Amino acid sequence: MSDFKDKVIQVVTRVPKGKVVSYGQVASYVGLPRAAREVGWVMSEVGEVTPWWRVVNNKGYISIRGNLTADKERQASLLILEGVPVDEEFKLPIEEFRFRPTEKELKEFQLEDGYIRTLIEKYGF
């Protein structure tokens, strides 16, 4: 799990301010497209060094269950500070703010060329 966790953190730390990524995207970028839930578990364990607040569900909702240091309100406020609009129902326009790494960045995630082409088609790079 440590290798998976390290890869998830690597991907999430590449998401720039003012952009968001879905749990499923992160899972895809680490080569495990069905591991969105596991990405959520990793995000619940990271501290402020990793920008956990930039990870939302694929429909553009903040779906964090929350803990003592992170909840929906905190995530929304951090995103708003970065210029990502979040409404009172914790929804945001994900396609407008979705992180789309370059092909070069995807290669840095050590993904195979065929898989990279699939990701580019799926997320509309």
Secondary structure, 3 states (H helix, E strand, C coil): CHHHHHHHHHHHHHCCCCCEEEHHHHHHHCCCCCCHHHHHHHHHHCCCCCCHHHEECCCCECCCCCCCCCCHHHHHHHHHHCCCCCCCCCECCHHHHECCCCHHHHHHCCCCHHHHHHHHHHHCC
